[in-house]
Protein backbone atom coordinates (compact mmCIF):
# COMPACT_ATOMS: atom_id res chain seq x y z
CA UNK A 1 0.00 0.00 0.00
CA UNK A 2 1.43 3.39 -1.06
CA UNK A 3 0.52 6.16 1.38
CA UNK A 4 0.64 9.89 1.94
CA UNK A 5 1.01 11.14 5.48
CA UNK A 6 -0.54 14.54 6.27
CA UNK A 7 0.18 14.32 10.00
CA UNK A 8 -2.02 15.14 13.00
CA UNK A 9 -5.46 16.53 12.14
CA UNK A 10 -8.77 17.40 13.75
CA UNK A 11 -12.16 16.63 12.18
CA UNK A 12 -12.69 18.67 9.01
CA UNK A 13 -16.14 19.82 10.13
CA UNK A 14 -15.15 19.95 13.80
CA UNK A 15 -15.90 23.69 14.15
CA UNK A 16 -15.63 24.38 17.86
CA UNK A 17 -16.34 27.00 20.49
CA UNK A 18 -13.34 28.61 22.23
CA UNK A 19 -14.20 26.77 25.47
CA UNK A 20 -14.04 23.41 23.65
CA UNK A 21 -10.43 23.79 22.50
CA UNK A 22 -8.97 21.81 25.40
CA UNK A 23 -10.85 18.62 24.58
CA UNK A 24 -10.42 18.76 20.84
CA UNK A 25 -10.30 15.45 18.94
CA UNK A 26 -7.23 14.73 16.78
CA UNK A 27 -6.21 11.75 14.65
CA UNK A 28 -3.46 10.81 12.21
CA UNK A 29 -4.48 11.63 8.61
CA UNK A 30 -2.97 9.27 6.04
CA UNK A 31 -4.32 8.12 2.73
CA UNK A 32 -3.28 4.98 0.87
CA UNK A 33 -3.88 3.17 -2.40
CA UNK A 34 -4.77 -0.53 -2.43
CA UNK A 35 -2.24 -2.46 -4.52
CA UNK A 36 -4.90 -4.91 -5.70
CA UNK A 37 -7.96 -2.82 -6.66
CA UNK A 38 -6.37 0.71 -6.71
CA UNK A 39 -9.00 2.08 -4.29
CA UNK A 40 -7.63 5.16 -2.53
CA UNK A 41 -8.82 5.46 1.05
CA UNK A 42 -8.09 6.82 4.50
CA UNK A 43 -5.99 4.54 6.64
CA UNK A 44 -7.56 5.58 9.92
CA UNK A 45 -11.23 5.94 10.70
CA UNK A 46 -12.97 8.53 12.85
CA UNK A 47 -16.16 6.92 14.26
CA UNK A 48 -19.17 7.98 12.21
CA UNK A 49 -21.16 9.04 15.29
CA UNK A 50 -18.47 11.68 15.97
CA UNK A 51 -18.56 12.91 12.36
CA UNK A 52 -22.32 12.90 11.65
CA UNK A 53 -23.71 14.12 14.94
CA UNK A 54 -27.03 15.92 15.40
CA UNK A 55 -25.55 19.36 14.72
CA UNK A 56 -23.59 18.37 11.57
CA UNK A 57 -22.86 21.83 10.12
CA UNK A 58 -22.74 21.18 6.34
CA UNK A 59 -25.86 22.34 4.50
CA UNK A 60 -26.00 21.15 0.88
CA UNK A 61 -28.38 24.01 0.00
CA UNK A 62 -25.68 26.57 0.89
CA UNK A 63 -24.74 27.16 -2.76
CA UNK A 64 -27.10 28.40 -5.50
CA UNK A 65 -25.17 26.30 -8.04
CA UNK A 66 -25.73 23.18 -5.92
CA UNK A 67 -29.43 23.97 -5.43
CA UNK A 68 -29.87 24.17 -9.21
CA UNK A 69 -27.85 21.01 -9.79
CA UNK A 70 -29.86 18.91 -7.34
CA UNK A 71 -33.18 20.21 -8.61
CA UNK A 72 -32.09 19.17 -12.12
CA UNK A 73 -31.06 15.78 -10.74
CA UNK A 74 -34.52 15.30 -9.23
CA UNK A 75 -36.24 16.34 -12.48
CA UNK A 76 -34.03 13.94 -14.42
CA UNK A 77 -35.04 11.02 -12.16
CA UNK A 78 -38.72 12.03 -12.39
CA UNK A 79 -38.49 12.00 -16.21
CA UNK A 80 -36.48 8.80 -16.61
CA UNK A 81 -36.32 6.27 -13.75
CA UNK A 82 -39.44 7.24 -11.79
CA UNK A 83 -42.09 6.89 -14.49
CA UNK A 84 -43.57 3.46 -13.62
CA UNK A 85 -46.54 2.83 -11.35
CA UNK A 86 -45.87 4.13 -7.81
CA UNK A 87 -42.09 4.57 -8.16
CA UNK A 88 -39.82 4.82 -5.12
CA UNK A 89 -36.50 6.63 -4.60
CA UNK A 90 -34.17 6.42 -1.60
CA UNK A 91 -31.47 9.00 -0.95
CA UNK A 92 -28.56 8.08 1.31
CA UNK A 93 -27.34 11.19 3.18
CA UNK A 94 -30.22 13.41 2.07
CA UNK A 95 -28.85 16.32 4.15
CA UNK A 96 -31.23 19.32 4.15
CA UNK A 97 -33.45 17.88 1.40
CA UNK A 98 -31.81 19.82 -1.43
CA UNK A 99 -32.66 17.01 -3.93
CA UNK A 100 -35.65 15.24 -2.37
CA UNK A 101 -37.70 18.44 -1.89
CA UNK A 102 -38.39 18.45 -5.66
CA UNK A 103 -39.36 14.75 -5.58
CA UNK A 104 -41.67 15.40 -2.60
CA UNK A 105 -43.32 18.31 -4.43
CA UNK A 106 -43.98 15.99 -7.38
CA UNK A 107 -45.80 13.64 -4.99
CA UNK A 108 -43.46 10.71 -5.71
CA UNK A 109 -42.69 8.11 -3.01
CA UNK A 110 -39.30 8.75 -1.47
CA UNK A 111 -37.24 8.28 1.66
CA UNK A 112 -34.18 10.20 2.80
CA UNK A 113 -31.78 8.36 5.09
CA UNK A 114 -30.01 11.03 7.10
CA UNK A 115 -28.47 10.40 10.53
CA UNK A 116 -27.75 14.07 11.39
CA UNK A 117 -30.81 15.43 13.17
CA UNK A 118 -30.63 19.16 12.40
CA UNK A 119 -30.29 18.76 8.62
CA UNK A 120 -32.88 15.96 8.67
CA UNK A 121 -35.31 18.35 10.37
CA UNK A 122 -34.56 21.05 7.78
CA UNK A 123 -35.54 18.59 5.04
CA UNK A 124 -38.72 17.52 6.89
CA UNK A 125 -39.76 21.18 6.94
CA UNK A 126 -39.61 20.99 3.11
CA UNK A 127 -42.06 18.05 3.11
CA UNK A 128 -39.36 15.36 2.74
CA UNK A 129 -39.84 11.99 4.44
CA UNK A 130 -36.71 11.04 6.39
CA UNK A 131 -35.41 8.06 8.33
CA UNK A 132 -32.84 9.48 10.75
CA UNK A 133 -30.36 6.60 10.68
CA UNK A 134 -27.06 5.54 9.11
CA UNK A 135 -27.54 3.55 5.91
CA UNK A 136 -26.18 0.02 5.97
CA UNK A 137 -27.26 -3.54 5.24
CA UNK A 138 -29.68 -3.70 8.13
CA UNK A 139 -31.29 -0.29 7.39
CA UNK A 140 -31.71 -1.41 3.77
CA UNK A 141 -33.52 -4.55 4.93
CA UNK A 142 -35.87 -2.47 7.07
CA UNK A 143 -36.63 -0.09 4.18
CA UNK A 144 -37.30 -3.00 1.83
CA UNK A 145 -39.70 -4.55 4.36
CA UNK A 146 -41.61 -1.30 4.93
CA UNK A 147 -41.58 0.30 1.49
CA UNK A 148 -40.62 -2.36 -1.06
CA UNK A 149 -37.76 -2.21 -3.58
CA UNK A 150 -36.29 1.09 -4.78
CA UNK A 151 -36.21 2.18 -8.41
CA UNK A 152 -33.41 4.57 -7.57
CA UNK A 153 -30.93 4.67 -4.71
CA UNK A 154 -29.11 7.99 -4.82
CA UNK A 155 -26.23 9.53 -2.89
CA UNK A 156 -24.30 12.77 -3.42
CA UNK A 157 -21.10 13.58 -1.58
CA UNK A 158 -21.99 10.86 0.84
CA UNK A 159 -21.16 7.33 -0.37
CA UNK A 160 -17.41 8.06 -0.29
CA UNK A 161 -17.89 9.27 3.30
CA UNK A 162 -19.02 5.89 4.59
CA UNK A 163 -16.24 3.73 6.00
CA UNK A 164 -18.49 0.62 6.05
CA UNK A 165 -18.76 0.75 2.25
CA UNK A 166 -19.15 -3.03 1.89
CA UNK A 167 -22.28 -2.94 4.05
CA UNK A 168 -23.64 -0.05 1.92
CA UNK A 169 -23.16 -2.05 -1.27
CA UNK A 170 -24.76 -5.14 0.29
CA UNK A 171 -27.65 -2.90 1.40
CA UNK A 172 -28.09 -1.43 -2.07
CA UNK A 173 -27.98 -4.92 -3.59
CA UNK A 174 -30.80 -5.90 -1.19
CA UNK A 175 -32.92 -2.82 -1.79
CA UNK A 176 -32.68 -2.27 -5.53
CA UNK A 177 -35.61 -3.24 -7.77
CA UNK A 178 -34.64 -5.69 -10.57
CA UNK A 179 -34.19 -2.83 -13.05
CA UNK A 180 -33.30 -0.22 -10.43
CA UNK A 181 -30.21 1.99 -10.45
CA UNK A 182 -27.77 3.08 -7.78
CA UNK A 183 -26.52 6.55 -8.74
CA UNK A 184 -23.92 8.44 -6.78
CA UNK A 185 -21.80 11.55 -7.27
CA UNK A 186 -18.48 11.92 -5.50
CA UNK A 187 -15.32 14.00 -5.92
CA UNK A 188 -13.23 12.26 -8.58
CA UNK A 189 -9.75 10.97 -7.74
CA UNK A 190 -8.51 12.10 -11.16
CA UNK A 191 -9.51 15.69 -10.33
CA UNK A 192 -8.07 15.54 -6.81
CA UNK A 193 -4.73 14.30 -8.16
CA UNK A 194 -4.79 16.47 -11.31
CA UNK A 195 -5.44 19.67 -9.35
CA UNK A 196 -3.36 18.63 -6.33
CA UNK A 197 -6.54 19.22 -4.30
CA UNK A 198 -5.02 17.73 -1.16
CA UNK A 199 -7.54 19.63 0.97
CA UNK A 200 -10.17 17.14 -0.21
CA UNK A 201 -8.44 14.72 2.17
CA UNK A 202 -10.06 14.85 5.61
CA UNK A 203 -11.78 12.55 8.07
CA UNK A 204 -15.14 12.46 6.27
CA UNK A 205 -13.71 11.44 2.91
CA UNK A 206 -13.08 7.78 3.62
CA UNK A 207 -12.70 6.93 -0.11
CA UNK A 208 -11.41 8.75 -3.23
CA UNK A 209 -13.21 7.01 -6.07
CA UNK A 210 -12.07 6.45 -9.63
CA UNK A 211 -13.91 4.61 -12.40
CA UNK A 212 -11.66 1.58 -12.08
CA UNK A 213 -12.00 1.22 -8.32
CA UNK A 214 -15.79 1.76 -8.39
CA UNK A 215 -16.16 -0.82 -11.14
CA UNK A 216 -14.18 -3.33 -9.05
CA UNK A 217 -16.26 -2.49 -5.96
CA UNK A 218 -19.56 -2.98 -7.81
CA UNK A 219 -18.44 -6.32 -9.25
CA UNK A 220 -17.53 -7.56 -5.76
CA UNK A 221 -21.19 -7.17 -4.76
CA UNK A 222 -22.68 -8.65 -7.93
CA UNK A 223 -23.51 -5.25 -9.42
CA UNK A 224 -22.32 -3.60 -12.62
CA UNK A 225 -21.05 -0.09 -13.40
CA UNK A 226 -23.10 1.00 -16.42
CA UNK A 227 -22.42 4.71 -16.81
CA UNK A 228 -20.10 7.50 -15.67
CA UNK A 229 -20.54 11.25 -16.20
CA UNK A 230 -18.06 13.92 -15.17
CA UNK A 231 -19.51 16.97 -13.37
CA UNK A 232 -17.89 20.30 -12.51
CA UNK A 233 -19.01 20.29 -8.84
CA UNK A 234 -16.50 20.26 -5.99
CA UNK A 235 -13.62 20.85 -8.36
CA UNK A 236 -14.38 17.70 -10.36
CA UNK A 237 -16.97 15.10 -9.52
CA UNK A 238 -17.89 11.80 -11.17
CA UNK A 239 -21.44 10.51 -11.29
CA UNK A 240 -21.58 6.69 -11.30
CA UNK A 241 -24.61 4.60 -12.31
CA UNK A 242 -24.70 1.01 -11.12
CA UNK A 243 -27.29 -1.64 -11.99
CA UNK A 244 -27.86 -5.34 -11.52
CA UNK A 245 -25.68 -7.37 -13.91
CA UNK A 246 -26.88 -7.54 -17.53
CA UNK A 247 -29.93 -5.36 -16.82
CA UNK A 248 -28.50 -2.32 -18.61
CA UNK A 249 -25.99 -1.99 -21.42
CA UNK A 250 -22.89 -0.12 -20.21
CA UNK A 251 -22.43 3.17 -22.09
CA UNK A 252 -19.20 3.80 -24.06
CA UNK A 253 -18.26 6.38 -21.39
CA UNK A 254 -17.31 3.58 -18.96
CA UNK A 255 -14.69 2.12 -21.32
CA UNK A 256 -13.50 5.58 -22.36
CA UNK A 257 -12.88 6.68 -18.78
CA UNK A 258 -11.16 3.40 -17.91
CA UNK A 259 -8.84 3.99 -20.88
CA UNK A 260 -8.20 7.60 -19.78
CA UNK A 261 -7.33 6.46 -16.26
CA UNK A 262 -4.91 3.88 -17.64
CA UNK A 263 -3.28 6.43 -19.92
CA UNK A 264 -2.89 8.99 -17.10
CA UNK A 265 -1.61 6.20 -14.77
CA UNK A 266 -4.16 7.20 -12.14
CA UNK A 267 -4.11 3.82 -10.44
CA UNK A 268 -0.32 3.67 -10.13
CA UNK A 269 1.80 4.13 -7.02
CA UNK A 270 4.11 6.62 -8.72
CA UNK A 271 1.19 8.96 -9.44
CA UNK A 272 0.25 9.08 -5.77
CA UNK A 273 3.89 9.60 -4.80
CA UNK A 274 4.20 12.54 -7.24
CA UNK A 275 0.98 13.98 -5.80
CA UNK A 276 2.59 13.82 -2.34
CA UNK A 277 5.60 15.82 -3.55
CA UNK A 278 3.34 18.51 -5.10
CA UNK A 279 1.39 18.75 -1.81
CA UNK A 280 4.61 19.52 0.09
CA UNK A 281 5.49 22.20 -2.49
CA UNK A 282 2.09 23.89 -2.05
CA UNK A 283 2.48 23.83 1.74
CA UNK A 284 5.89 25.53 1.53
CA UNK A 285 4.80 28.08 -1.11
CA UNK A 286 1.59 29.05 0.70
CA UNK A 287 3.36 29.40 4.00
CA UNK A 288 6.10 31.55 2.43
CA UNK A 289 3.55 33.80 0.66
CA UNK A 290 1.44 34.39 3.78
CA UNK A 291 4.53 35.13 5.87
CA UNK A 292 5.80 37.59 3.24
CA UNK A 293 2.44 39.43 3.11
CA UNK A 294 2.33 39.51 6.92
CA UNK A 295 5.89 40.85 7.15
CA UNK A 296 5.00 43.60 4.68
CA UNK A 297 1.99 44.62 6.79
CA UNK A 298 -0.67 43.18 4.45
CA UNK A 299 -3.87 41.60 5.74
CA UNK A 300 -5.24 38.21 4.60
CA UNK A 301 -8.76 37.02 5.43
CA UNK A 302 -9.93 33.48 4.63
CA UNK A 303 -13.02 33.13 2.43
CA UNK A 304 -15.25 30.11 3.02
CA UNK A 305 -14.87 27.68 5.90
CA UNK A 306 -15.35 24.31 4.22
CA UNK A 307 -13.97 21.21 5.95
CA UNK A 308 -11.11 21.59 3.47
CA UNK A 309 -9.93 24.68 5.39
CA UNK A 310 -9.05 22.45 8.36
CA UNK A 311 -6.78 20.30 6.19
CA UNK A 312 -5.00 23.26 4.62
CA UNK A 313 -4.52 25.34 7.75
CA UNK A 314 -3.40 22.42 9.91
CA UNK A 315 -1.13 20.84 7.30
CA UNK A 316 0.43 24.18 6.31
CA UNK A 317 0.70 25.55 9.86
CA UNK A 318 -1.61 28.53 9.22
CA UNK A 319 -3.17 30.04 12.34
CA UNK A 320 -4.90 33.31 13.35
CA UNK A 321 -1.46 35.02 13.34
CA UNK A 322 -1.41 34.78 9.52
CA UNK A 323 -5.17 34.67 8.81
CA UNK A 324 -7.06 36.48 11.61
CA UNK A 325 -10.48 35.20 10.54
CA UNK A 326 -12.35 33.37 7.79
CA UNK A 327 -15.80 34.40 6.65
CA UNK A 328 -18.54 31.93 5.76
CA UNK A 329 -22.23 32.31 4.99
CA UNK A 330 -23.27 29.28 7.10
CA UNK A 331 -24.80 30.63 10.36
CA UNK A 332 -23.96 27.43 12.33
CA UNK A 333 -20.22 27.91 11.60
CA UNK A 334 -20.10 31.61 12.52
CA UNK A 335 -18.85 32.33 16.04
CA UNK A 336 -16.91 29.06 16.06
CA UNK A 337 -13.27 28.24 15.25
CA UNK A 338 -11.83 26.24 12.35
CA UNK A 339 -10.84 22.89 13.86
CA UNK A 340 -7.21 22.54 14.92
CA UNK A 341 -5.95 25.88 13.60
CA UNK A 342 -8.54 27.82 15.67
CA UNK A 343 -9.08 30.59 13.13
CA UNK A 344 -12.38 32.32 14.04
CA UNK A 345 -15.29 32.02 11.57
CA UNK A 346 -17.27 35.22 10.99
CA UNK A 347 -19.97 36.37 8.62
CA UNK A 348 -19.19 37.67 5.09
CA UNK A 349 -20.50 41.08 6.26
CA UNK A 350 -17.38 41.46 8.41
CA UNK A 351 -15.24 40.85 5.33
CA UNK A 352 -17.21 43.50 3.41
CA UNK A 353 -17.07 46.01 6.27
CA UNK A 354 -13.28 46.32 6.04
CA UNK A 355 -11.76 44.68 2.98
CA UNK A 356 -8.29 43.16 3.49
CA UNK A 357 -5.61 43.30 0.79
CA UNK A 358 -5.96 39.55 0.16
CA UNK A 359 -8.62 36.87 0.53
CA UNK A 360 -7.46 33.26 0.79
CA UNK A 361 -10.14 31.25 -0.98
CA UNK A 362 -10.65 28.03 0.96
CA UNK A 363 -13.95 27.39 -0.88
CA UNK A 364 -12.11 27.39 -4.24
CA UNK A 365 -14.65 24.92 -5.67
CA UNK A 366 -17.23 27.75 -5.48
CA UNK A 367 -14.81 30.32 -6.96
CA UNK A 368 -17.07 31.51 -9.74
CA UNK A 369 -20.10 32.06 -7.48
CA UNK A 370 -18.09 33.66 -4.67
CA UNK A 371 -16.02 35.94 -6.91
CA UNK A 372 -19.21 37.11 -8.67
CA UNK A 373 -20.86 37.85 -5.29
CA UNK A 374 -17.74 39.66 -4.07
CA UNK A 375 -17.06 41.65 -7.23
CA UNK A 376 -16.58 44.83 -5.21
CA UNK A 377 -13.64 43.36 -3.25
CA UNK A 378 -11.66 43.02 -6.48
CA UNK A 379 -12.86 46.36 -7.84
CA UNK A 380 -11.46 48.00 -4.72
CA UNK A 381 -8.05 46.47 -5.36
CA UNK A 382 -8.42 43.23 -3.34
CA UNK A 383 -6.74 40.06 -4.63
CA UNK A 384 -7.66 36.39 -4.29
CA UNK A 385 -5.08 33.84 -3.20
CA UNK A 386 -5.63 30.31 -4.51
CA UNK A 387 -3.50 27.28 -3.70
CA UNK A 388 -4.64 24.62 -6.19
CA UNK A 389 -3.13 23.40 -8.45
CA UNK A 390 -0.39 25.74 -7.20
CA UNK A 391 -0.16 28.90 -5.12
CA UNK A 392 -1.21 31.90 -7.20
CA UNK A 393 -2.83 35.32 -6.90
CA UNK A 394 -5.64 36.53 -9.15
P1 LIG B 1 -17.97 23.06 0.38
O1 LIG B 1 -16.76 23.43 -0.42
O2 LIG B 1 -17.75 21.85 1.23
O3 LIG B 1 -19.22 23.01 -0.47
O4 LIG B 1 -18.20 24.25 1.43
C1 LIG B 1 -18.28 25.57 1.00
C2 LIG B 1 -18.34 26.52 2.18
O5 LIG B 1 -18.29 27.85 1.67
C3 LIG B 1 -19.63 26.41 2.98
O6 LIG B 1 -19.32 26.50 4.36
C4 LIG B 1 -20.45 27.62 2.55
C5 LIG B 1 -19.39 28.61 2.15
N1 LIG B 1 -19.82 29.55 1.11
C6 LIG B 1 -19.82 30.92 1.40
O7 LIG B 1 -19.45 31.33 2.50
N2 LIG B 1 -20.25 31.78 0.43
C7 LIG B 1 -20.66 31.35 -0.80
O8 LIG B 1 -21.03 32.17 -1.66
C8 LIG B 1 -20.64 29.93 -1.10
C9 LIG B 1 -21.05 29.41 -2.44
C10 LIG B 1 -20.20 29.08 -0.09
Boltz pocket constraint, residues with backbone or C-beta under 6 A from the ligand:
constraints:
  - pocket:
      binder: B
      contacts: [[A, 62], [A, 63], [A, 64], [A, 303], [A, 304], [A, 305], [A, 306], [A, 307], [A, 327], [A, 328], [A, 329], [A, 330], [A, 333], [A, 362], [A, 363], [A, 365], [A, 366], [A, 369], [A, 370], [A, 373]]
      max_distance: 6.0
